[in-house]
Amino acid sequence: MSENPVSLESAARAALATDSSRTHVFEHDGRRYVVKRLAARSRRLIQTLFMRWLVKRLSGQRLPLETLALSGATSSMDFEATRLNDLAAAGIRVPRVALVTPEFFVLEYCGAVVQVQLKRWTPETWRSELPRLATELGEFHRAGHWHGGAQIKNITLQDGVSYRIDFEENFGEILPLPITQAADLVLFLNSISLTGPIDESESRRLLPKLIDHYFAANPNPEIRNVIRNAIPRLK
């Protein structure tokens, strides 16, 4: 599949011009795309502090704030586009990179994010879909990969097929793989527990099932030990 890069760039710039949002879905030549612009500033302090706390809880390591803040390299379009291309080459379902510029990149559209779709799902649907996604996270990790942002806002679904998006994070390059993968699992579970329709009582029933599905797909004792030591209630 190929596009005219000049006309695609023009269409992407027109989509970005509508407002200051970082991402936009737009149509061009009968296809749907997503354009994502470069972050105007580094990660918000609250996000940095949360990741620092999570890494400390999981690993015992207190990383410097500057390590977790998005650097010039990791906040560039090339960094995320390269990760997407590398994962695609490894057979991981991620959006195809259609265009990269210094200010933005363009991806093929791969459906709405799970966080949005879940709010419209019935309990029966999320009780079947979320375990499947937990299994897929386990398979992704068993293949030796890490996401860095495994929340359900960074997973899309299109025609029942899931795709991973948003690969800005770089802390997986400086931490042991089991720690980074454990962080992925915690972020995935936490994002589900904070989603509107899933209340505390539902979370208590659902999250242990998701953990079981994850470890059935990725029976890595190192990750299980990290989770057990960091968050005893998730044993």
Steps between C-alpha positions, in 0.01 A plus 500: 500500500646837401386856524596826337712646785446861394121481491491286816712755685273779382191315622665428834595866548143602424374258766744633759399858421148441634612526865795444734434131575800273449312237298235514231322243288457609139413355161712524189449327166234276647711382796500593866816616673612634836740792518695556821695817563817543707438573867523871569672434833642214700281261697293666771651484849213289635567237231872501574442465874259211447748311282777567750281365783404195293860416411605544864213275615583229249878507500618686808686739269436873534560637154596867457214717380700603195530136399122460489425833336467473124836593357559676172568165337201313635258784435602511135286355226785273391519323838139386504487431127809281530345300784183451298694385196717264706196345668322461169805323359484264801140412415331713766168663409570872497382771261698529181709818482397680184697825534754656737588870517691692769169634643266201467450153364207333328377149580237279348179503702454183705177563688388683813686458826373238745455760775231669292339182373482345846267775618244373250553130565268285703649313798483182294713661230772636726515172693590325176705769324725605788629148579587466131699823518676377816596184312630708210711711737649179639576375150656835410725481805587133448630597156746732677328834444388785725251777439574776751139617488285187515188679625177429315510853361797375295331193354259528210246253365385477141279216380591303811875534443717692748793731427751667731560874472701773674863402536650824631635347822866403517545368855495144367841569353657573839326247730515120517238350269299327779463834680382677186259219418367498858441875465306431180280250684434739789415784262264273306318385814490846655353655186217247508425557868474875437260470206153635577270196458730267696444576868701373797297185554527408131874570508548261792340222298647588163864589566604161646357334188699735280817418692432128454454547126821706479713241681345213306642669189824613665592275794809701588584452871708818506199714411279311744753563779520869416122530513473292819763705682379838379125455524415221747125518439556393140653165601 
